[in-house]
Amino acid sequence: MGLFDKIMGDDKAQNEHQTEEGKDEFSSIIVESENILRELKSVAAVHQLSIKDLDFKILKSKTFYSDGTEEGWIEADEEKMKLFDKEEFLLNKNLKIKQSYKVDIYKINPQANQPKIPEIGLSGNKLLTRVIANIKKDLEVKYFSKLEYVLNEEINKKKIKAGVLVGLFDSNQVKEIKKIVAGIRVNGHMSDSHSFVVSQGIDPIAPINDELIYHFKKKLAKEDEQGRIDYKRRGYILAVDENECIIEYIKPKEGKAGRNTQGKFLEVKEPLKQHEININISENIAKKEDEDRIKYIAKRSGYVNEPSPNSFDIDDQMEINEISFKSTGNIETSMSSNVKINIKEADVFKDAIGPGMSVETSELNIQGNVGSGARIKANKLDIGGQTHKTATLEAKDAHIVVHRGFFTGEKIEVDRLEGGKIVADNVHVKQAIGGEIIAKEVVIDELSSNVSIISSDKIEIKELKGQDNKFIIDPTVTKEFNESIEKINKEIQDLRLKLKPIPKQLEERKRLIAKTKPTVEMVKEKIEELKADGKTPPVTLLGKIKEFQTMVNSYNDMLKNYKNQKDRITDLKSDLNEVQLKVFSARIINHSPWLEYNEIKFKLISPELEIVYNTKDHEIIREISLQQIGDEEFRINKSSEYSR
């Protein structure tokens, strides 16, 4: 039984009436049809009216179904209508549903005094498995006794025109309409818009086709940020971390059919099964399977090796002859991958790492040379040849035979420095014949000429053989020093900014206390007099005393906080001086006689000064340091003995 078999009005339309000229004019007609929209168009055509001039009332609706049996179409009575609540019944692909409607089509009378109803629109998703009513707010809509029935009928008329079934899939409609009508009755008008589901079918679930995903290959970016293809990135080595999923097979899964609000069965296709293959894995890869997928998980860090088609392993060492644009392209693994790469090319006339190549890995051993513009990043680096002056290298721990490029890292040993630059924490150079070193501690076995050495802690020369070298002690060259200074200076700056308005505020409060104090003293005396006479002092007098005491306490708290913050600034300045005093503990050590034209320099931050000393030929000075002899007086301290 449909919704409107239960809720009916008492109005009846006349079939015809007389005009002033006495001619018959169309008024209404009762029809029964499966297609009411077609009937409306037919009536409009016969009576030479616009379809906009017509409307209809639903008198009765009937639901019929056919399940493919010989019974044909069956009318659903009240008991059989319960079948439509069962998903199993609705998802029978042989089930067909249709409805017929008995309606009273009538000509709209613009002069009729009808209660105002809101504007209603219907919208649906692509498959029409869900239909939503959109009711616009309208302050002119007032409550009347048949409002719930009228709103339901308006929605159902729109459903019928759209071919959407009424009385099915619409349990939410009646509930929402009741809530809206109750709100209008309480508020006196319709002050809000409303959107709600008026018909909900069964959404189909699409099948899942099988898929084989090589996750480790996704790390290979085909294009750069500008969308250009980088042909140097060809994925010669594809690194993975421990417990990383490297391959995944998505199993095919059947979908589920649906049925929309027009009663149409929504069939789904069978899933495709095209990518199932037999994958062979080594003991370094774990296979995890559930009902939806199969995952292949790396049991250790390394790179994915495919020794034969569809066979996979995780290796952590690789030997190749060279890294070049032609043979490998760039090799970029993660620093945590534990991949060790050995490059065997040792010919002094060839590059083991070609021009412009980029290499990133955990450990890299290069027997030969590093070409121009090459970029290397590794935890551990060993270069048996020489680096080009335009090569850039970064490592935590490195050894280079001949260095001419730029290196940054933590610890490095260089057999021969030939004009290259080093920025590190600890540097040991066996022979330096030109270049620049910036580090915490520097040790050079044999120093020739034209080398600039900047250190925060120590410079040690075992044998000096040249001139025009610069030995500079500068505590600001370390990242830790700069971060510490920056942090202290920022806190001092913030405190000064915070304390700037406080003296004026303290003065104003102090002046107010002094101004109020005589009055408060008089109040105190009055309170004492009243108490002496056995009378209770008024609350207003006691309140004035309490207010004054609160003012004094607030002043004292602000003054105490102000002094504490000023003491904090003093402590921070002391900390700053302690950090800067590091320059006085730094040492320049030379185990051999000095030669002339070598410059010693100590840099101070506060005050900003440079203390310079130029060495003399055959001078025996084992240690050189900086000493403070006055407030802003400093001198180079030269000792013929080792301090430690």
ZADOPA-302105 format. One record per residue: residue in three letters; x, y, z of N, C-alpha, C in turn. Coordinates in steps of 0.05 Angstrom, whole numbers, plus 5000, padded with zeros to 4 digits. Example, Ala and Ser with C-alpha at 12.3 -4.5 7.8 and 13.67 -1.06 7.14 Angstrom:
2
ALA526448865156524649105156526449345156
SER525749555142527349795143525850015157
END
This chain:
644
MET501749765000500050005000501850255000
GLY501250444982502850684980502250875003
LEU504051075005503751285025501051415025
PHE500151485000497651634998495151464998
ASP495451205001493151035007492451065037
LYS494351175052493951205081493151495088
ILE494351685074493851965080492352095057
MET489852155061488252265039486652505049
GLY486352705032484752935039481852885031
ASP480153075038477253045033476353195008
ASP478353344996477653514973476953344949
LYS474953434933474253304907474053524886
ALA475153454863475053654841472653614824
GLN471453834813469253824794470353754767
ASN468753614751469653544724469353774705
GLU467253934709466854164690465054364704
HIS465054614693463154814703462555004680
GLN460555174684459555354663461055624665
THR461955724643463055994642460756194640
GLU461456444640459356654638457856634612
GLU459056534590457756514564456156254563
GLY456456084583454955834583456255604570
LYS458755634563460255414550461655244570
ASP461954984564463454804582466454874581
GLU467654864604470554914605471854694623
PHE474254594615475554374630476054464659
SER475454284677475954334706477754114717
SER476953864714478653644724477853384710
ILE479653184713479152924702480652714718
ILE479452484723480752274738481752064718
VAL484352004721485651804703487251604720
GLU487751374709489451174721491551084701
SER494051114708496151064688498851004702
GLU500650884687503350844697505151084691
ASN504151264673505851494665504051744667
ILE504151864690502452104695503452344680
LEU506052364676507152594661506052584632
ARG505852354620504752324593501852414593
GLU500252334614497452404616497052704618
LEU498852834634498653124637499053264610
LYS501053164595501553284568499153244550
SER497953004552495652934535493253114541
VAL492653144567490453314575490853604567
ALA493353694570493953974563493554014533
ALA494353814517494053844488491153844480
VAL489553664492486653644484485153904491
HIS485854024513484354264522485854524516
GLN487854494499489354734490490354904514
LEU491654754532492754884556495754834557
SER497154994573499954934579500054734602
ILE502054564601502354364623502754504649
LYS503754754649504154914673501454994686
ASP499254984670496655054680495354824695
LEU496554584694495354344706496854244730
ASP495454124748496553984771494953734776
PHE495653574795494053334801494253254830
LYS492253104838492152994865492452694862
ILE493952574881494352284880492052164896
LEU490452004883488151864896488951594905
LYS490551454890491351184897493851104882
SER495550944894497850834880497850534883
LYS498650394862498850104863501750024855
THR502749814869505449714863505149434853
PHE506549374831506549104818509449004816
TYR509748744818512448634814512148374799
SER514448304786514648054772517347934778
ASP517447684787520047564794520947354773
GLY519747374749520647194728519146924728
THR517246894746515646644746513346674726
GLU511846454724509646454705507246614714
GLU507246704740505046854750504747124737
GLY506847234724506647494712506747714733
TRP505347934727505448164746503648104769
ILE504648154793503148114818502848374832
GLU500348434840499848684855500648634884
ALA502148824895503148794922501148914942
ASP499948734957498148824978499848905003
GLU498548965024499949065048501948865058
GLU501348605057503148405066505548365048
LYS505048365021507148335002509048575001
MET508048815009509749055009512149015027
LYS511848835047514048795066516448665052
LEU515948535029518148405014520248615006
PHE519248865000521049074990522949185011
ASP522549095036524449175057526748975058
LYS526648765043528748555044530748595020
GLU533248615027535248655006535448414988
GLU535248174999535347934983533247924961
PHE530848024968528648034949529248244927
LEU530148474935530648694916533048634897
LEU534948464906537348414890536948164872
ASN534548064870533947854851533947984823
LYS535847904806536148034780533648004762
ASN531947804768529547754752527147924761
LEU527548064784525348214795524948474779
LYS522448524772521748774759519548904775
ILE519649174776517749324792516449544775
LYS513849584779512549814766510249914783
GLN509350154778507150264794505150394775
SER502650394783500550554769499250744789
TYR498250964779497251164797494551264787
LYS492651274806490051394801490151684811
VAL489851874792490152154799487852324789
ASP487452554801485452744792487052984781
ILE486953004754488353224740486453464738
TYR487353694747485653924747487154174738
LYS485454374730486654624722487054794746
ILE489454914748490155084771488555344770
ASN487455414792485955664795487655864810
PRO488756064796490556264809489156414831
GLN486456444829485056604849484256444874
ALA484856184873484056014896485756094920
ASN484456114943485856184968486955944981
GLN489355864973490655624984492855705004
PRO493355545025495455605044498155595029
LYS499955775039502655795027504255545034
ILE505655425014507455205019510255275008
PRO512355165019515055245010515755124983
GLU517855244971518855134945520354884951
ILE519754674935520954414938522254324912
GLY524754224914526054114891527253844898
LEU527453664877528653404881531353384866
SER533253254878535753204864536652914870
GLY538252804852539052524856541852484847
ASN543052264855545752194846545552084818
LYS547852014806547951934778546351684773
LEU546451494790544951244786542151254797
LEU541351474809538751504822538251294844
THR540351224858539951054881539251214906
ARG539451474904538851654926537451904914
VAL535151974926533852224918533552394943
ILE534152654939534152844962532153064956
ALA530653134976528753364974530153604986
ASN529953824972531154084981528854274985
ILE528254345010526054525016527154795025
LYS526555005010527655275017526055395040
LYS527555545056526155685078524355895067
ASP522155945081520156145072518656235097
LEU519156485105517956595129514856625126
GLU513856615101510956645097509556385100
VAL510956165102509655905106508955875136
LYS506255835140505155805168504055525171
TYR503755455196502555195201499555185195
PHE498654965183495854905181495454605183
SER493054515188492554235197493454025177
LYS493254085151494053885131496853935119
LEU498454095133501154155122502853905118
GLU502753725137504353475134503553315109
TYR500953285106499853145082500653285056
VAL500453555055500953705031503953685023
LEU505753705043508553685037509253405026
ASN508153205039508652925029507652895001
GLU505153004995504052974969505653124948
GLU506653364955508253524936510753364928
ILE512053244948514553094942513852854925
ASN511652714931510952474916510152534888
LYS508752764884508052844856510552894840
LYS512553004852515153054838516552784832
LYS516352604851517452334847516052204823
ILE513452214822511852084800512752194773
LYS512952464772513752594747516552494738
ALA518352444758521052364752521352064749
GLY519151914752519251624749520351484773
VAL520451624796521451504821519051384836
LEU519451134846517350994859516451134885
VAL513851124891512851244916511951014934
GLY512251064960511450864980513550644983
LEU515750664968518050474970520550634976
PHE522350514991524950634997524750915010
ASP522450985022522151255031521451285061
SER522451105077521851115106522851375119
ASN524951485108526051725120524251975114
GLN522751965092521252195083519152285103
VAL517552095112515352155131516552265157
LYS518752145167519952225192520952515190
GLU522352585168523452855165521253065162
ILE519152995147516953185143515553245170
LYS515253035187514053075214515753275230
LYS518453255228520153425243519953715233
ILE519753745207519554015195516954145203
VAL514754005201512154105208511954185238
ALA513254015255513254075284514754335289
GLY516954375274518554625277516954865269
ILE515454845247513755065237511555125258
ARG510454915269508354955289509355095314
VAL511755035322512855155346513755445341
ASN515155485318516355745312514355935299
GLY512255835288510256005275510856055246
HIS513155975236513856005208516255825202
MET516855805176519055635167521555805164
SER523355785184525655965185528255845175
ASP528155585168530555455158530055295133
SER532155255117531955075094532554795103
HIS531654595088532054315096532754145071
SER534653965075535353775055535353495068
PHE534053305056533953035068533252835046
VAL533952585052533552355034530552285034
VAL529352275010526552195009526251924995
SER528451814984528351554971531151444970
GLN531551204982534151084983534050804973
GLY535350754949535450494938537950344949
ILE538950154934541250004941543550074922
ASP545650194933547950264917549450014908
PRO550149994883551849774874554649804884
ILE556049594889558849604896560449494873
ALA562249664862563749594839565649364845
PRO566249194825568148984829570949094832
ILE572648944844575549024846577048844827
ASN578348964807580048814788582748754801
ASP583948534795586548474807588648674797
GLU590648714813592748914807595348834820
LEU597448874806600148814816601649074818
ILE602449154842603649414847606549374856
TYR608349484841611149484849611749744864
HIS611349734890611549984906614450094905
PHE616449924904619150024904619850184880
LYS618350144858618950294833617550574834
LYS615750614852614350874854616251094863
LYS618451014876620351214885621851344862
LEU621651234839622951344816621151554803
ALA621851804808620252034797621052074768
LYS619052064751619652094722620052384714
GLU618752564730618952854722619853014746
ASP620953254740621753434762619353614768
GLU619853814785617653994794616454144771
GLN617954194750616954344727615654164706
GLY615453904713614253714694616153614672
ARG618753674675620653584655621753304663
ILE622253144643623252874648626252894654
ASP627152774676629952764683631052494674
TYR632352494652633352234641635652114657
LYS636852274675638952174692637951994714
ARG635252014720634151854741632751614729
ARG634151394727633051164714632650924733
GLY633050974759632550764778634350524776
TYR636950564772638750344770638750184796
ILE638650324819638350194845635850314858
LEU634050144867631650234881631750134910
ALA632350314928632850244956630150224971
VAL630250044991627850015009628849995038
ASP627050065056627650035085626549785096
GLU627549705119626449465132623449505138
ASN621949285135619049285139617449445118
GLU618749515097617349665075616049465056
CYS613549525048612249365028613349425000
ILE614549234987615849284961614049204938
ILE612448994942610548894920607948834933
GLU605748884919603148824930601248724908
TYR600048504913598048394894595248424905
ILE593548584891590848624899589148404886
LYS587848234903586248014892583648124880
PRO582747984859580148064847577848014867
LYS575948184867573648154885571048224871
GLU569148044874566548094861565148334873
GLY563748474855562148704864559348604874
LYS557648804878554948744887552948904872
ALA550948774862548848924846547349114864
GLY545849294851544149484866541449514853
ARG539849684864537249744852536650034858
ASN535850194838535450474842532650544850
THR532050794855529450874865527250874844
GLN528050814819526050774798525350474795
GLY526650314812526150024811527949874792
LYS529850014779531449874759533749724773
PHE534249474763536349314773539049414762
LEU541049454779543649564771545749334772
GLU546249224749548049004748550949094748
VAL552748934759555648994759557148784743
LYS559448854733561048674716562648484734
GLU563548274722565348084735568148214738
PRO569548174760572248284762574248164742
LEU576148324734578148234715580448114731
LYS581547894721583847764733586047734712
GLN587847924712589847944691592747944700
HIS593147994727595948044736596947844756
GLU595647624759596547414778598947264766
ILE601247284779603647144770604947004794
ASN606746824789608146684809610646844816
ILE610746964840613047134848614846964867
ASN617346944860619346804876620847004893
ILE621146944919622447134937624646984952
SER626647134961628747014978628047035007
GLU629846935024629346945053629347235064
ASN630147425048630247705057627647845053
ILE625647705042622947825037620847645050
ALA618947765064616747615077614247645060
LYS612647435059610147435045607847435065
LYS606047635063603747655081601247665064
GLU599347485071596947455054594447465071
ASP592447605061589747595073587747565051
GLU585147585057583147535036583047745014
ASP584247975019584148194999586648224983
ARG589048154995591548224981593848044990
ILE596048054975598547924983600648144984
LYS602048165006604148365009606848225011
TYR608848344998611648245000613248465015
ILE614248395039615448585057618448545059
ALA619948765057622848745060623548675089
LYS625148475094625948405121628548545130
ARG629748685111632048845118632349085099
SER633949275106634349505088636249425066
GLY636049555044637849495021636549594995
TYR636949444974635749514948634549264936
VAL632549294920631149074908632748974884
ASN633348714885634848594864633048384850
GLU633048384824631348194808633248024792
PRO634347804804636247644790635147504765
SER632547454765631247334741628347434741
PRO626947414718624247524717622447414739
ASN621047594753619147534775620547404799
SER623147434801624547344825625847584839
PHE625547604865626347854879627947784904
ASP629847964910631547934933632248214944
ILE633148234969634048484980637048454985
ASP638648604970641548614974642348874987
ASP644748874999645749125011648449205000
GLN649549044981652149114969651949084939
MET653249264925653249254895655949344885
GLU656949204865659449274852658849354823
ILE659649594815659249674787661849804778
ASN662249824752664649934741664750234743
GLU662450364737662350654738659550754741
ILE659251004749656651134749656751354729
SER655151324708655251524686652451554674
PHE652051754658649551794645648851564626
LYS650851464613650451254594649850984607
SER651250914628651050644640648850624661
THR648750804680646950774703645051004707
GLY645851244700644351484709644951534739
ASN643451714751643851774779643051534796
ILE644451504819643751294838643051434864
GLU640551424872639751564897638151374914
THR639351264935638051104955637851274980
SER636351185000636151335025638651285042
MET639351475059641651455076641351225096
SER638851155102638350945122638050665109
SER638550645083638050395069640150185073
ASN642550265084644750085088645849965062
VAL645450105040646450015014649350095012
LYS651049905006653949955002654549914972
ILE655650124960656350114931659350134928
ASN660449944913663249954906663550014876
ILE665050224870665550294842668450234835
LYS668750054815671349934810673150094791
GLU672050274776673750414756676050564770
ALA678550494764680850604777682750744758
ASP682150754732683850884712683951184718
VAL686451284721686851574728685851754707
PHE685551664682684651824660681651814655
LYS680251664673677351634671675951714697
ASP673351764695671751834719670251584728
ALA670551514753668951304765666051394768
ILE665751654775663151784776663252004755
GLY661651984735661752164712660752444717
PRO661252624699660452904702657452934706
GLY656753094726653953154731652352934745
MET653552714751652152494764651652544793
SER649452434803648652464831648452184844
VAL649752154867649751904882649051954911
GLU647051804921646451814949645951534959
THR647551454980647251184991648451185019
SER648250955032649250935059652350925059
GLU653550755042656450735041657350715012
LEU659350875006660350894978663350874978
ASN664350674963667250634960667850674930
ILE669650874925670350944897673350904893
GLN674050724875676950674871678250894855
GLY676651024838677751224820676951504826
ASN676451664804676051954806673052034806
VAL672552274816669852384816669852614796
GLY668052604776668052804755666853074761
SER666953254742665953524746662953534751
GLY662153704770659353744776657953514789
ALA659453304796658253074810657453144838
ARG655353014848654253064875654152794889
ILE655452784913655552534928654552584956
LYS652852404966651952424994651952135005
ALA653352105028653451835040654051855070
ASN653451645084654251635112657251585114
LYS658251395098661051335097662051345069
LEU664251485064665251535037668251485036
ASP669051345015671951295011672451334981
ILE674251524975674951594947677951534943
GLY678551344926681351264921682751444900
GLY681251604886682451784866682252074874
GLN681652244855681452534861678652634855
THR677952854868675352984864675753234847
HIS673953274828674153514811673453764828
LYS674453984819674054234835671154324836
THR669454224818666654294819664854074831
ALA666153864841664653644853663853724882
THR661453634890660453694917660053424932
LEU661153414956660953164971660053214999
GLU658453035010657453055038657452775050
ALA658652755074658752495088659252535118
LYS658452345133659052355162661952275167
ASP662852075152665651985156666751935128
ALA669052065122670052045094673152025094
HIS674051895072676951895066677151955036
ILE678952145029679352225002682352234997
VAL683252114975686152114969687052394960
VAL685752504939686452774929683852934928
HIS683753154943681253304944681653584932
ARG679953634911679953894898677154024898
GLY675153874906672453984905671554104932
PHE668854074938667754184962666653954979
PHE667453945004666453735022665253855047
THR663053735056661853805082661053555096
GLY661453555123660853315138661753335167
GLU662153095179662953095207665953035210
LYS666852815198669652735201670752665174
ILE673152755168674452705142677452675145
GLU678552495129681452465127682152495097
VAL684052675091684852725064687852675061
ASP688652515041691452465037692852715027
ARG691552845007692753094996690553294988
LEU690753525000688853744994690153924973
GLU688853944950689854104928687854314920
GLY687554524936685754744929682854694935
GLY682154464947679354404953678454544979
LYS675854524985674754645010673554425027
ILE673954455053672954255072671454415094
VAL669054325100667554425123666654185139
ALA667754155163667153915179667653965209
ASP667153765225667753785253670653725259
ASN671553485249674253405253675553345226
VAL677953465221679353445196682253365200
HIS683053155185685853075186686853065157
VAL688753235151689953245124692853165126
LYS693652965110696452885111698253085097
GLN697353195074698953385060697153595048
ALA697653855054696054075044697754255027
ILE696954285002698454464984696554664971
GLY694854784987692954984978690154894984
GLY688355084991685555014997684555165022
GLU682255085031680955205054679654995071
ILE680155025098679054845117677554995139
ILE675054925144673555045166672554815183
ALA673354815209672654585226673054655255
LYS672054475273672554505301675554445307
GLU676354215298679154135302680454055276
VAL682954155271684354095246687153995253
VAL687853765241690553665243691753635215
ILE694153755210695453735184698253625188
ASP698853395175701553275179703653445165
GLU703053535140705053685125703653915111
LEU704354165119703054395109704854555091
SER704054585065705654745046704655035047
SER703855135025703155425024700255465015
ASN699355715020696755815009694355645019
VAL694355585045692155445057690855625078
SER688255645078686755795098685455595117
ILE686055625143685055445163683455605184
ILE680955545186679255685206678155475225
SER678655515251677855325271676655455295
SER674955315309673855425334675355315359
ASP676655085356677954955379680954925377
LYS681854785355684654725353685654695325
ILE687954805320689454765294692154645302
GLU692754415291695354285298696854215272
ILE699354315270701054275247703454115256
LYS703853885243706153715251708753815238
GLU708453895212710854005198710054225179
LEU711154465184710454695167712754725146
LYS711954725120713954745099713454985080
GLY711455155086710855365067710055625080
GLN709255815063708556085071705756155061
ASP704956405068702356515060700056335069
ASN700256215092698056065103696656245124
LYS694156195128692556355147691556155168
PHE692056225194691156065217689156245232
ILE686656175232684656355243683056195264
ILE682956315288681156205310678656375310
ASP676456255304673856395302671656215314
PRO670756265338668756095351666056085336
THR665556275318662956285304662756095281
VAL664855945275664755775251663155525256
THR662555455282661055215287658055285289
LYS656455095280653555125281652555145309
GLU653654985327652754975355653155245368
PHE655555375362656155635374654055845365
ASN653655845339651756045328648956015339
GLU648055755341645455705352645155795381
SER647355745397647355825425647256125428
ILE648956265412648956555413646256675405
GLU645156555384642556655373640356615394
LYS640356395407638356335427638556525451
ILE640956575461641356755483640557045476
ASN641557135453640857405444637857445440
LYS636557245430633657265426632157295453
GLU633057135472631757145498632257415512
ILE634657515509635257785520633557995507
GLN633257985480631658175465628758155473
ASP627657915476624857885484624357995512
LEU626157935530625858035558625958345559
ARG627858465544627958755544625458885532
LEU624358755512621858855500619558835520
LYS619558615534617358565554617558755577
LEU620058825586620458985609620359285604
LYS620359365578620459645571618259815583
PRO615659725583613559895594613259865624
ILE614659675637614159625665614859855683
PRO617159995681617860215699615660425700
LYS614560495677612460705676609960605690
GLN609260345686606960235700607360225730
LEU609760155739610360155767610160435779
GLU611160625765610960905775608060995778
GLU606460925758603661005759602160875783
ARG602760615788601560475810602460585837
LYS605060655838606260765863604961035869
ARG604561195848603361465852600461435861
LEU598961245850596161195858595961095887
ILE597860925895597960825923598361055942
ALA600361235935601061465952598661655954
LYS597161685932594861865932592561755948
THR592261495947589961365961590461315990
LYS592961295998593661216025592461396047
PRO592461666045591161836066588261766070
THR586861736049583961666051583561396065
VAL585261206058585160936070585660956100
GLU587661126108588261156136585861266151
MET584361456139581961576151579861356154
VAL579561186134577560976135578260776158
LYS580860716161581660546182580960656210
GLU581460916213580761046238577761036244
LYS576161076223573261066226572360786234
ILE573560586222572860306229573560256258
GLU575860346267576660306295574660436314
GLU573760686307571760826323569160666326
LEU568260566303565760416303566060166320
LYS568260026317568759786333568759846363
ALA570060086370570260166398567460216409
ASP565660316393562860366402561160126400
GLY562359896393560759646391559059626367
LYS559759776346558159776322559659616300
THR558159496282559359356259559959546236
PRO562559566227563259746205561759676180
PRO560859876165559459816139561259656120
VAL559959496104561459336084562959506064
THR561959736058563259916039565960006049
LEU566160066075568760156087570759926086
LEU569859686094571659456093572559396065
GLY570759446045571459396017573659576007
LYS573559826018575660026009578459936020
ILE578459836044581059736055582059496039
LYS580259316032580959076016581959155988
GLU580659345976581359445949584159565950
PHE584759715971587359845974589559635977
GLN588959425994590959215999591559065973
THR589459015957589758875931591559045913
MET591259305913592859485897595859475905
VAL596259465932599059455942600359185935
ASN598758965938599858695931600558675902
SER598858785885599358775856601858935849
TYR602259155862604759315858607159155866
ASN607059035889609358875899609958645881
ASP607858505871608358275853609658365827
MET608658595816609858695791612758775796
LEU613358905818616058995824617958755827
LYS616958545841618558305845619158165818
ASN617058145802617458025775619358185758
TYR619158445760620958625744623858575752
LYS624358555778627158505788628158235779
ASN626358035781627157765772627957755743
GLN626357885726626957895698629558045692
LYS630058255707632558395703634958225711
ASP634558075733636657885741637157665720
ARG634957585706635157385685636857495662
ILE636457745655638057875633640957875641
THR641557935667644357935676645557655673
ASP643957455681644957175679645457095650
LEU643657185632643957125603646457255592
LYS646957495600649457635591651857485600
SER651657385625653957225635654356965619
ASP652056845612652156605595653356665568
LEU652656895557653756985531656757015533
ASN657657135555660557175558661956905560
GLU660656715574661856455577662156315550
VAL660156345533660356225507662556355491
GLN662756615493664756765477667556715488
LEU667856635514670456585525671856345513
LYS670256195497671455955484673856015467
VAL673956265457676256345440678856335456
PHE678656375483681156375499682156095505
SER680555885500681455615505682555485479
ALA682155615457682955515431686055525428
ARG687155345413690155325410690855285381
ILE693155415374694555355349697155225356
ILE697554975347699954825355701654765330
ASN704254815332706054755310708454605322
HIS708854355312711054185322713654245309
SER713754425289716254485275716754785276
PRO719054885268719655165268717755315249
TRP717055565257715355725240716955845217
LEU715655895195716856045173715456315171
GLU716756515159715556775158713156785138
TYR711657005139709357055122707056855126
ASN706756755150704456605158702856765179
GLU700256795175698756975191697056825212
ILE697256925237695656815259693557025266
LYS691056935269688957135275686957005294
PHE686157165315684057095333681757295330
LYS679357185327676957355323675357365349
LEU674657605358672957645382670257745373
ILE668257665388665457755381664758005397
SER665258005423664558235439666858285458
PRO668458495453668158685431668958555404
GLU668058675383668558565356671358655348
LEU673358465352676158535346677458295332
GLU679658355319681358155307684258205317
ILE685358005331688058025341689857865322
VAL691858005310693457875289696357865297
TYR697657645289700557615293701657485267
ASN703857585257705257475234707857335243
THR708057095236710356935246712957015233
LYS715156945247717857005238719256745230
ASP721356775213722756535204724256405226
HIS724056135227725455965247724556015276
GLU722256145279721256195306720255935318
ILE720955885343720055635357717855715376
ILE715355665367713055715384711355455381
ARG711055315403709555065402706555115403
GLU705655305420702855365422702355665421
ILE700255745407699456025406696556035415
SER695956225433693256255443692756555448
LEU690356615456689556895461689156935491
GLN690157155501689957215530688757495534
GLN686857515553685757775560687357895583
ILE688258145580689858275601688558515612
GLY686258595602684658815612681858795602
ASP680159005608677359005600677058955571
GLU678459105555678359065526681159055515
GLU682958935530685758895522686458605519
PHE687558535497688158255491690958235478
ARG692258005482694857965469695157675460
ILE696857635440697557365431699457245451
ASN698757015461700556875480702056655465
LYS704756675465706456485451708056325471
SER707856055468709155885487710955685472
SER713255635484715155435472714655155483
GLU712555135501711954875513709054805505
TYR708454545506705754455502704154465528
SER701754565527700154595551698954325559
ARG698454155540697153895547697753695524
END
